[in-house]
């Protein structure tokens, strides 16, 4: 279904049902971005995300190495 939708410059918002690597990769390959909600019923994934965002330069698009 995603192959038939123009996603360039768009943000796809979805719940955890769509949190699958192939779906997310297809969105990126189509030029879009995605935002997936994370709920308490996925404690291991939630913990991993919390740890990643707790790092000083976690997911910032403004990383120093990208600016160089």
mmCIF file of the N, C-alpha and C atoms, coordinates in Angstrom:
data_MODEL
# 
_entry.id   MODEL 
# 
loop_
_atom_site.group_PDB 
_atom_site.id 
_atom_site.type_symbol 
_atom_site.label_atom_id 
_atom_site.label_alt_id 
_atom_site.label_comp_id 
_atom_site.label_asym_id 
_atom_site.label_entity_id 
_atom_site.label_seq_id 
_atom_site.pdbx_PDB_ins_code 
_atom_site.Cartn_x 
_atom_site.Cartn_y 
_atom_site.Cartn_z 
_atom_site.occupancy 
_atom_site.B_iso_or_equiv 
_atom_site.pdbx_formal_charge 
_atom_site.auth_seq_id 
_atom_site.auth_comp_id 
_atom_site.auth_asym_id 
_atom_site.auth_atom_id 
_atom_site.pdbx_PDB_model_num 
ATOM 1   N N  . UNK A 1 1  ? 0.816  -1.189 0.000  1.00 0.00 ? 1  UNK A N  1 
ATOM 2   C CA . UNK A 1 1  ? 0.000  0.000  0.000  1.00 0.00 ? 1  UNK A CA 1 
ATOM 3   C C  . UNK A 1 1  ? 0.865  1.261  0.000  1.00 0.00 ? 1  UNK A C  1 
ATOM 4   N N  . UNK A 1 2  ? 1.952  1.279  0.776  1.00 0.00 ? 2  UNK A N  1 
ATOM 5   C CA . UNK A 1 2  ? 2.794  2.475  0.862  1.00 0.00 ? 2  UNK A CA 1 
ATOM 6   C C  . UNK A 1 2  ? 3.449  2.822  -0.465 1.00 0.00 ? 2  UNK A C  1 
ATOM 7   N N  . UNK A 1 3  ? 3.670  1.840  -1.317 1.00 0.00 ? 3  UNK A N  1 
ATOM 8   C CA . UNK A 1 3  ? 4.321  2.105  -2.601 1.00 0.00 ? 3  UNK A CA 1 
ATOM 9   C C  . UNK A 1 3  ? 3.462  2.993  -3.493 1.00 0.00 ? 3  UNK A C  1 
ATOM 10  N N  . UNK A 1 4  ? 2.162  2.987  -3.281 1.00 0.00 ? 4  UNK A N  1 
ATOM 11  C CA . UNK A 1 4  ? 1.274  3.787  -4.125 1.00 0.00 ? 4  UNK A CA 1 
ATOM 12  C C  . UNK A 1 4  ? 1.001  5.183  -3.564 1.00 0.00 ? 4  UNK A C  1 
ATOM 13  N N  . UNK A 1 5  ? 1.595  5.516  -2.406 1.00 0.00 ? 5  UNK A N  1 
ATOM 14  C CA . UNK A 1 5  ? 1.358  6.814  -1.766 1.00 0.00 ? 5  UNK A CA 1 
ATOM 15  C C  . UNK A 1 5  ? 2.600  7.689  -1.908 1.00 0.00 ? 5  UNK A C  1 
ATOM 16  N N  . UNK A 1 6  ? 2.426  8.942  -2.288 1.00 0.00 ? 6  UNK A N  1 
ATOM 17  C CA . UNK A 1 6  ? 3.526  9.890  -2.403 1.00 0.00 ? 6  UNK A CA 1 
ATOM 18  C C  . UNK A 1 6  ? 3.949  10.322 -0.995 1.00 0.00 ? 6  UNK A C  1 
ATOM 19  N N  . UNK A 1 7  ? 5.143  9.935  -0.569 1.00 0.00 ? 7  UNK A N  1 
ATOM 20  C CA . UNK A 1 7  ? 5.594  10.218 0.790  1.00 0.00 ? 7  UNK A CA 1 
ATOM 21  C C  . UNK A 1 7  ? 6.719  11.236 0.867  1.00 0.00 ? 7  UNK A C  1 
ATOM 22  N N  . UNK A 1 8  ? 7.269  11.652 -0.249 1.00 0.00 ? 8  UNK A N  1 
ATOM 23  C CA . UNK A 1 8  ? 8.391  12.583 -0.221 1.00 0.00 ? 8  UNK A CA 1 
ATOM 24  C C  . UNK A 1 8  ? 8.013  13.856 0.530  1.00 0.00 ? 8  UNK A C  1 
ATOM 25  N N  . UNK A 1 9  ? 8.793  14.158 1.577  1.00 0.00 ? 9  UNK A N  1 
ATOM 26  C CA . UNK A 1 9  ? 8.548  15.348 2.372  1.00 0.00 ? 9  UNK A CA 1 
ATOM 27  C C  . UNK A 1 9  ? 7.418  15.211 3.378  1.00 0.00 ? 9  UNK A C  1 
ATOM 28  N N  . UNK A 1 10 ? 6.875  14.013 3.518  1.00 0.00 ? 10 UNK A N  1 
ATOM 29  C CA . UNK A 1 10 ? 5.757  13.783 4.431  1.00 0.00 ? 10 UNK A CA 1 
ATOM 30  C C  . UNK A 1 10 ? 6.232  13.022 5.666  1.00 0.00 ? 10 UNK A C  1 
ATOM 31  N N  . UNK A 1 11 ? 5.460  13.131 6.748  1.00 0.00 ? 11 UNK A N  1 
ATOM 32  C CA . UNK A 1 11 ? 5.718  12.379 7.973  1.00 0.00 ? 11 UNK A CA 1 
ATOM 33  C C  . UNK A 1 11 ? 4.538  11.436 8.189  1.00 0.00 ? 11 UNK A C  1 
ATOM 34  N N  . UNK A 1 12 ? 4.845  10.154 8.289  1.00 0.00 ? 12 UNK A N  1 
ATOM 35  C CA . UNK A 1 12 ? 3.826  9.141  8.540  1.00 0.00 ? 12 UNK A CA 1 
ATOM 36  C C  . UNK A 1 12 ? 3.775  8.919  10.051 1.00 0.00 ? 12 UNK A C  1 
ATOM 37  N N  . UNK A 1 13 ? 2.606  9.077  10.637 1.00 0.00 ? 13 UNK A N  1 
ATOM 38  C CA . UNK A 1 13 ? 2.414  8.872  12.069 1.00 0.00 ? 13 UNK A CA 1 
ATOM 39  C C  . UNK A 1 13 ? 1.639  7.567  12.233 1.00 0.00 ? 13 UNK A C  1 
ATOM 40  N N  . UNK A 1 14 ? 2.172  6.670  13.079 1.00 0.00 ? 14 UNK A N  1 
ATOM 41  C CA . UNK A 1 14 ? 1.535  5.367  13.225 1.00 0.00 ? 14 UNK A CA 1 
ATOM 42  C C  . UNK A 1 14 ? 1.663  4.866  14.652 1.00 0.00 ? 14 UNK A C  1 
ATOM 43  N N  . UNK A 1 15 ? 0.867  3.861  14.965 1.00 0.00 ? 15 UNK A N  1 
ATOM 44  C CA . UNK A 1 15 ? 1.010  3.247  16.278 1.00 0.00 ? 15 UNK A CA 1 
ATOM 45  C C  . UNK A 1 15 ? 1.933  2.033  16.152 1.00 0.00 ? 15 UNK A C  1 
ATOM 46  N N  . UNK A 1 16 ? 2.085  1.314  17.243 1.00 0.00 ? 16 UNK A N  1 
ATOM 47  C CA . UNK A 1 16 ? 3.054  0.216  17.296 1.00 0.00 ? 16 UNK A CA 1 
ATOM 48  C C  . UNK A 1 16 ? 2.759  -0.896 16.293 1.00 0.00 ? 16 UNK A C  1 
ATOM 49  N N  . UNK A 1 17 ? 1.542  -0.999 15.818 1.00 0.00 ? 17 UNK A N  1 
ATOM 50  C CA . UNK A 1 17 ? 1.207  -2.032 14.839 1.00 0.00 ? 17 UNK A CA 1 
ATOM 51  C C  . UNK A 1 17 ? 2.073  -1.894 13.582 1.00 0.00 ? 17 UNK A C  1 
ATOM 52  N N  . UNK A 1 18 ? 2.474  -0.674 13.267 1.00 0.00 ? 18 UNK A N  1 
ATOM 53  C CA . UNK A 1 18 ? 3.286  -0.422 12.079 1.00 0.00 ? 18 UNK A CA 1 
ATOM 54  C C  . UNK A 1 18 ? 4.775  -0.341 12.384 1.00 0.00 ? 18 UNK A C  1 
ATOM 55  N N  . UNK A 1 19 ? 5.156  -0.637 13.610 1.00 0.00 ? 19 UNK A N  1 
ATOM 56  C CA . UNK A 1 19 ? 6.560  -0.563 14.003 1.00 0.00 ? 19 UNK A CA 1 
ATOM 57  C C  . UNK A 1 19 ? 7.281  -1.834 13.562 1.00 0.00 ? 19 UNK A C  1 
ATOM 58  N N  . UNK A 1 20 ? 7.524  -1.926 12.271 1.00 0.00 ? 20 UNK A N  1 
ATOM 59  C CA . UNK A 1 20 ? 8.241  -3.038 11.674 1.00 0.00 ? 20 UNK A CA 1 
ATOM 60  C C  . UNK A 1 20 ? 9.304  -2.448 10.763 1.00 0.00 ? 20 UNK A C  1 
ATOM 61  N N  . UNK A 1 21 ? 10.487 -3.054 10.809 1.00 0.00 ? 21 UNK A N  1 
ATOM 62  C CA . UNK A 1 21 ? 11.612 -2.495 10.039 1.00 0.00 ? 21 UNK A CA 1 
ATOM 63  C C  . UNK A 1 21 ? 11.301 -2.316 8.571  1.00 0.00 ? 21 UNK A C  1 
ATOM 64  N N  . UNK A 1 22 ? 10.653 -3.290 7.950  1.00 0.00 ? 22 UNK A N  1 
ATOM 65  C CA . UNK A 1 22 ? 10.395 -3.178 6.517  1.00 0.00 ? 22 UNK A CA 1 
ATOM 66  C C  . UNK A 1 22 ? 9.434  -2.040 6.188  1.00 0.00 ? 22 UNK A C  1 
ATOM 67  N N  . UNK A 1 23 ? 8.452  -1.811 7.043  1.00 0.00 ? 23 UNK A N  1 
ATOM 68  C CA . UNK A 1 23 ? 7.515  -0.698 6.828  1.00 0.00 ? 23 UNK A CA 1 
ATOM 69  C C  . UNK A 1 23 ? 8.242  0.633  6.993  1.00 0.00 ? 23 UNK A C  1 
ATOM 70  N N  . UNK A 1 24 ? 9.016  0.762  8.069  1.00 0.00 ? 24 UNK A N  1 
ATOM 71  C CA . UNK A 1 24 ? 9.767  2.001  8.312  1.00 0.00 ? 24 UNK A CA 1 
ATOM 72  C C  . UNK A 1 24 ? 10.770 2.254  7.195  1.00 0.00 ? 24 UNK A C  1 
ATOM 73  N N  . UNK A 1 25 ? 11.448 1.206  6.737  1.00 0.00 ? 25 UNK A N  1 
ATOM 74  C CA . UNK A 1 25 ? 12.425 1.365  5.658  1.00 0.00 ? 25 UNK A CA 1 
ATOM 75  C C  . UNK A 1 25 ? 11.747 1.776  4.361  1.00 0.00 ? 25 UNK A C  1 
ATOM 76  N N  . UNK A 1 26 ? 10.575 1.231  4.095  1.00 0.00 ? 26 UNK A N  1 
ATOM 77  C CA . UNK A 1 26 ? 9.841  1.599  2.884  1.00 0.00 ? 26 UNK A CA 1 
ATOM 78  C C  . UNK A 1 26 ? 9.442  3.071  2.914  1.00 0.00 ? 26 UNK A C  1 
ATOM 79  N N  . UNK A 1 27 ? 9.057  3.571  4.079  1.00 0.00 ? 27 UNK A N  1 
ATOM 80  C CA . UNK A 1 27 ? 8.727  4.989  4.226  1.00 0.00 ? 27 UNK A CA 1 
ATOM 81  C C  . UNK A 1 27 ? 9.953  5.842  3.921  1.00 0.00 ? 27 UNK A C  1 
ATOM 82  N N  . UNK A 1 28 ? 11.103 5.474  4.498  1.00 0.00 ? 28 UNK A N  1 
ATOM 83  C CA . UNK A 1 28 ? 12.344 6.220  4.252  1.00 0.00 ? 28 UNK A CA 1 
ATOM 84  C C  . UNK A 1 28 ? 12.750 6.143  2.785  1.00 0.00 ? 28 UNK A C  1 
ATOM 85  N N  . UNK A 1 29 ? 12.641 4.966  2.185  1.00 0.00 ? 29 UNK A N  1 
ATOM 86  C CA . UNK A 1 29 ? 12.998 4.802  0.775  1.00 0.00 ? 29 UNK A CA 1 
ATOM 87  C C  . UNK A 1 29 ? 12.119 5.642  -0.145 1.00 0.00 ? 29 UNK A C  1 
ATOM 88  N N  . UNK A 1 30 ? 10.902 5.932  0.309  1.00 0.00 ? 30 UNK A N  1 
ATOM 89  C CA . UNK A 1 30 ? 9.980  6.742  -0.481 1.00 0.00 ? 30 UNK A CA 1 
ATOM 90  C C  . UNK A 1 30 ? 10.168 8.232  -0.247 1.00 0.00 ? 30 UNK A C  1 
ATOM 91  N N  . UNK A 1 31 ? 11.170 8.599  0.566  1.00 0.00 ? 31 UNK A N  1 
ATOM 92  C CA . UNK A 1 31 ? 11.459 10.007 0.807  1.00 0.00 ? 31 UNK A CA 1 
ATOM 93  C C  . UNK A 1 31 ? 10.720 10.604 1.984  1.00 0.00 ? 31 UNK A C  1 
ATOM 94  N N  . UNK A 1 32 ? 10.015 9.779  2.740  1.00 0.00 ? 32 UNK A N  1 
ATOM 95  C CA . UNK A 1 32 ? 9.272  10.275 3.888  1.00 0.00 ? 32 UNK A CA 1 
ATOM 96  C C  . UNK A 1 32 ? 10.002 10.041 5.198  1.00 0.00 ? 32 UNK A C  1 
ATOM 97  N N  . UNK A 1 33 ? 9.396  10.461 6.263  1.00 0.00 ? 33 UNK A N  1 
ATOM 98  C CA . UNK A 1 33 ? 9.877  10.217 7.619  1.00 0.00 ? 33 UNK A CA 1 
ATOM 99  C C  . UNK A 1 33 ? 8.731  9.585  8.387  1.00 0.00 ? 33 UNK A C  1 
ATOM 100 N N  . UNK A 1 34 ? 9.030  9.044  9.561  1.00 0.00 ? 34 UNK A N  1 
ATOM 101 C CA . UNK A 1 34 ? 7.970  8.422  10.341 1.00 0.00 ? 34 UNK A CA 1 
ATOM 102 C C  . UNK A 1 34 ? 8.105  8.744  11.814 1.00 0.00 ? 34 UNK A C  1 
ATOM 103 N N  . UNK A 1 35 ? 6.974  8.704  12.483 1.00 0.00 ? 35 UNK A N  1 
ATOM 104 C CA . UNK A 1 35 ? 6.888  8.880  13.926 1.00 0.00 ? 35 UNK A CA 1 
ATOM 105 C C  . UNK A 1 35 ? 5.980  7.770  14.426 1.00 0.00 ? 35 UNK A C  1 
ATOM 106 N N  . UNK A 1 36 ? 6.533  6.910  15.271 1.00 0.00 ? 36 UNK A N  1 
ATOM 107 C CA . UNK A 1 36 ? 5.776  5.773  15.786 1.00 0.00 ? 36 UNK A CA 1 
ATOM 108 C C  . UNK A 1 36 ? 5.639  5.928  17.288 1.00 0.00 ? 36 UNK A C  1 
ATOM 109 N N  . UNK A 1 37 ? 4.417  5.787  17.784 1.00 0.00 ? 37 UNK A N  1 
ATOM 110 C CA . UNK A 1 37 ? 4.212  5.885  19.225 1.00 0.00 ? 37 UNK A CA 1 
ATOM 111 C C  . UNK A 1 37 ? 4.694  4.607  19.903 1.00 0.00 ? 37 UNK A C  1 
ATOM 112 N N  . UNK A 1 38 ? 5.150  4.766  21.110 1.00 0.00 ? 38 UNK A N  1 
ATOM 113 C CA . UNK A 1 38 ? 5.649  3.633  21.885 1.00 0.00 ? 38 UNK A CA 1 
ATOM 114 C C  . UNK A 1 38 ? 4.895  3.604  23.206 1.00 0.00 ? 38 UNK A C  1 
ATOM 115 N N  . UNK A 1 39 ? 4.301  2.464  23.498 1.00 0.00 ? 39 UNK A N  1 
ATOM 116 C CA . UNK A 1 39 ? 3.468  2.355  24.690 1.00 0.00 ? 39 UNK A CA 1 
ATOM 117 C C  . UNK A 1 39 ? 4.126  1.426  25.711 1.00 0.00 ? 39 UNK A C  1 
ATOM 118 N N  . UNK A 1 40 ? 3.531  1.380  26.879 1.00 0.00 ? 40 UNK A N  1 
ATOM 119 C CA . UNK A 1 40 ? 4.084  0.589  27.974 1.00 0.00 ? 40 UNK A CA 1 
ATOM 120 C C  . UNK A 1 40 ? 3.993  -0.923 27.767 1.00 0.00 ? 40 UNK A C  1 
ATOM 121 N N  . UNK A 1 41 ? 3.245  -1.383 26.773 1.00 0.00 ? 41 UNK A N  1 
ATOM 122 C CA . UNK A 1 41 ? 3.127  -2.822 26.568 1.00 0.00 ? 41 UNK A CA 1 
ATOM 123 C C  . UNK A 1 41 ? 4.326  -3.413 25.824 1.00 0.00 ? 41 UNK A C  1 
ATOM 124 N N  . UNK A 1 42 ? 5.316  -2.595 25.516 1.00 0.00 ? 42 UNK A N  1 
ATOM 125 C CA . UNK A 1 42 ? 6.572  -3.046 24.909 1.00 0.00 ? 42 UNK A CA 1 
ATOM 126 C C  . UNK A 1 42 ? 7.726  -2.594 25.798 1.00 0.00 ? 42 UNK A C  1 
ATOM 127 N N  . UNK A 1 43 ? 7.849  -3.160 27.023 1.00 0.00 ? 43 UNK A N  1 
ATOM 128 C CA . UNK A 1 43 ? 8.822  -2.645 27.992 1.00 0.00 ? 43 UNK A CA 1 
ATOM 129 C C  . UNK A 1 43 ? 10.279 -2.710 27.538 1.00 0.00 ? 43 UNK A C  1 
ATOM 130 N N  . UNK A 1 44 ? 10.672 -3.740 26.838 1.00 0.00 ? 44 UNK A N  1 
ATOM 131 C CA . UNK A 1 44 ? 12.075 -3.842 26.397 1.00 0.00 ? 44 UNK A CA 1 
ATOM 132 C C  . UNK A 1 44 ? 12.397 -2.773 25.353 1.00 0.00 ? 44 UNK A C  1 
ATOM 133 N N  . UNK A 1 45 ? 11.503 -2.583 24.405 1.00 0.00 ? 45 UNK A N  1 
ATOM 134 C CA . UNK A 1 45 ? 11.709 -1.558 23.373 1.00 0.00 ? 45 UNK A CA 1 
ATOM 135 C C  . UNK A 1 45 ? 11.683 -0.178 24.007 1.00 0.00 ? 45 UNK A C  1 
ATOM 136 N N  . UNK A 1 46 ? 10.740 0.041  24.905 1.00 0.00 ? 46 UNK A N  1 
ATOM 137 C CA . UNK A 1 46 ? 10.642 1.334  25.585 1.00 0.00 ? 46 UNK A CA 1 
ATOM 138 C C  . UNK A 1 46 ? 11.918 1.637  26.362 1.00 0.00 ? 46 UNK A C  1 
ATOM 139 N N  . UNK A 1 47 ? 12.455 0.648  27.054 1.00 0.00 ? 47 UNK A N  1 
ATOM 140 C CA . UNK A 1 47 ? 13.692 0.839  27.806 1.00 0.00 ? 47 UNK A CA 1 
ATOM 141 C C  . UNK A 1 47 ? 14.849 1.208  26.860 1.00 0.00 ? 47 UNK A C  1 
ATOM 142 N N  . UNK A 1 48 ? 14.951 0.505  25.742 1.00 0.00 ? 48 UNK A N  1 
ATOM 143 C CA . UNK A 1 48 ? 16.019 0.796  24.775 1.00 0.00 ? 48 UNK A CA 1 
ATOM 144 C C  . UNK A 1 48 ? 15.923 2.226  24.238 1.00 0.00 ? 48 UNK A C  1 
ATOM 145 N N  . UNK A 1 49 ? 14.707 2.666  23.962 1.00 0.00 ? 49 UNK A N  1 
ATOM 146 C CA . UNK A 1 49 ? 14.510 4.035  23.455 1.00 0.00 ? 49 UNK A CA 1 
ATOM 147 C C  . UNK A 1 49 ? 14.849 5.058  24.533 1.00 0.00 ? 49 UNK A C  1 
ATOM 148 N N  . UNK A 1 50 ? 14.422 4.805  25.753 1.00 0.00 ? 50 UNK A N  1 
ATOM 149 C CA . UNK A 1 50 ? 14.736 5.727  26.851 1.00 0.00 ? 50 UNK A CA 1 
ATOM 150 C C  . UNK A 1 50 ? 16.249 5.840  27.053 1.00 0.00 ? 50 UNK A C  1 
ATOM 151 N N  . UNK A 1 51 ? 16.946 4.726  26.961 1.00 0.00 ? 51 UNK A N  1 
ATOM 152 C CA . UNK A 1 51 ? 18.411 4.740  27.099 1.00 0.00 ? 51 UNK A CA 1 
ATOM 153 C C  . UNK A 1 51 ? 19.040 5.536  25.959 1.00 0.00 ? 51 UNK A C  1 
ATOM 154 N N  . UNK A 1 52 ? 18.564 5.307  24.744 1.00 0.00 ? 52 UNK A N  1 
ATOM 155 C CA . UNK A 1 52 ? 19.127 6.011  23.586 1.00 0.00 ? 52 UNK A CA 1 
ATOM 156 C C  . UNK A 1 52 ? 18.922 7.519  23.698 1.00 0.00 ? 52 UNK A C  1 
ATOM 157 N N  . UNK A 1 53 ? 17.747 7.947  24.140 1.00 0.00 ? 53 UNK A N  1 
ATOM 158 C CA . UNK A 1 53 ? 17.488 9.378  24.263 1.00 0.00 ? 53 UNK A CA 1 
ATOM 159 C C  . UNK A 1 53 ? 18.177 9.993  25.475 1.00 0.00 ? 53 UNK A C  1 
ATOM 160 N N  . UNK A 1 54 ? 18.589 9.174  26.434 1.00 0.00 ? 54 UNK A N  1 
ATOM 161 C CA . UNK A 1 54 ? 19.292 9.687  27.608 1.00 0.00 ? 54 UNK A CA 1 
ATOM 162 C C  . UNK A 1 54 ? 20.751 10.014 27.287 1.00 0.00 ? 54 UNK A C  1 
ATOM 163 N N  . UNK A 1 55 ? 21.280 9.456  26.203 1.00 0.00 ? 55 UNK A N  1 
ATOM 164 C CA . UNK A 1 55 ? 22.655 9.736  25.811 1.00 0.00 ? 55 UNK A CA 1 
ATOM 165 C C  . UNK A 1 55 ? 22.760 11.201 25.382 1.00 0.00 ? 55 UNK A C  1 
ATOM 166 N N  . UNK A 1 56 ? 23.878 11.847 25.687 1.00 0.00 ? 56 UNK A N  1 
ATOM 167 C CA . UNK A 1 56 ? 24.026 13.285 25.400 1.00 0.00 ? 56 UNK A CA 1 
ATOM 168 C C  . UNK A 1 56 ? 23.702 13.693 23.966 1.00 0.00 ? 56 UNK A C  1 
ATOM 169 N N  . UNK A 1 57 ? 24.117 12.901 22.993 1.00 0.00 ? 57 UNK A N  1 
ATOM 170 C CA . UNK A 1 57 ? 23.857 13.255 21.598 1.00 0.00 ? 57 UNK A CA 1 
ATOM 171 C C  . UNK A 1 57 ? 22.995 12.202 20.928 1.00 0.00 ? 57 UNK A C  1 
ATOM 172 N N  . UNK A 1 58 ? 22.098 11.572 21.677 1.00 0.00 ? 58 UNK A N  1 
ATOM 173 C CA . UNK A 1 58 ? 21.231 10.499 21.216 1.00 0.00 ? 58 UNK A CA 1 
ATOM 174 C C  . UNK A 1 58 ? 20.815 10.549 19.763 1.00 0.00 ? 58 UNK A C  1 
ATOM 175 N N  . UNK A 1 59 ? 19.698 11.140 19.457 1.00 0.00 ? 59 UNK A N  1 
ATOM 176 C CA . UNK A 1 59 ? 19.162 11.140 18.112 1.00 0.00 ? 59 UNK A CA 1 
ATOM 177 C C  . UNK A 1 59 ? 19.131 12.530 17.489 1.00 0.00 ? 59 UNK A C  1 
ATOM 178 N N  . UNK A 1 60 ? 19.993 13.397 17.907 1.00 0.00 ? 60 UNK A N  1 
ATOM 179 C CA . UNK A 1 60 ? 19.980 14.750 17.371 1.00 0.00 ? 60 UNK A CA 1 
ATOM 180 C C  . UNK A 1 60 ? 20.431 14.779 15.914 1.00 0.00 ? 60 UNK A C  1 
ATOM 181 N N  . UNK A 1 61 ? 19.689 15.469 15.046 1.00 0.00 ? 61 UNK A N  1 
ATOM 182 C CA . UNK A 1 61 ? 20.136 15.620 13.670 1.00 0.00 ? 61 UNK A CA 1 
ATOM 183 C C  . UNK A 1 61 ? 21.275 16.624 13.552 1.00 0.00 ? 61 UNK A C  1 
ATOM 184 N N  . UNK A 1 62 ? 21.604 17.282 14.641 1.00 0.00 ? 62 UNK A N  1 
ATOM 185 C CA . UNK A 1 62 ? 22.638 18.315 14.632 1.00 0.00 ? 62 UNK A CA 1 
ATOM 186 C C  . UNK A 1 62 ? 23.937 17.809 15.256 1.00 0.00 ? 62 UNK A C  1 
ATOM 187 N N  . UNK A 1 63 ? 24.275 16.576 15.025 1.00 0.00 ? 63 UNK A N  1 
ATOM 188 C CA . UNK A 1 63 ? 25.505 16.003 15.587 1.00 0.00 ? 63 UNK A CA 1 
ATOM 189 C C  . UNK A 1 63 ? 26.714 16.756 15.038 1.00 0.00 ? 63 UNK A C  1 
ATOM 190 N N  . UNK A 1 64 ? 27.709 16.997 15.879 1.00 0.00 ? 64 UNK A N  1 
ATOM 191 C CA . UNK A 1 64 ? 28.899 17.735 15.441 1.00 0.00 ? 64 UNK A CA 1 
ATOM 192 C C  . UNK A 1 64 ? 29.583 17.112 14.238 1.00 0.00 ? 64 UNK A C  1 
ATOM 193 N N  . UNK A 1 65 ? 29.641 15.775 14.160 1.00 0.00 ? 65 UNK A N  1 
ATOM 194 C CA . UNK A 1 65 ? 30.329 15.143 13.050 1.00 0.00 ? 65 UNK A CA 1 
ATOM 195 C C  . UNK A 1 65 ? 29.587 15.367 11.735 1.00 0.00 ? 65 UNK A C  1 
ATOM 196 N N  . UNK A 1 66 ? 28.288 15.618 11.778 1.00 0.00 ? 66 UNK A N  1 
ATOM 197 C CA . UNK A 1 66 ? 27.531 15.889 10.557 1.00 0.00 ? 66 UNK A CA 1 
ATOM 198 C C  . UNK A 1 66 ? 27.782 17.307 10.053 1.00 0.00 ? 66 UNK A C  1 
ATOM 199 N N  . UNK A 1 67 ? 28.125 18.212 10.955 1.00 0.00 ? 67 UNK A N  1 
ATOM 200 C CA . UNK A 1 67 ? 28.353 19.603 10.568 1.00 0.00 ? 67 UNK A CA 1 
ATOM 201 C C  . UNK A 1 67 ? 29.736 19.827 9.982  1.00 0.00 ? 67 UNK A C  1 
ATOM 202 N N  . UNK A 1 68 ? 30.636 18.904 10.230 1.00 0.00 ? 68 UNK A N  1 
ATOM 203 C CA . UNK A 1 68 ? 32.023 19.079 9.765  1.00 0.00 ? 68 UNK A CA 1 
ATOM 204 C C  . UNK A 1 68 ? 32.186 18.831 8.296  1.00 0.00 ? 68 UNK A C  1 
# 
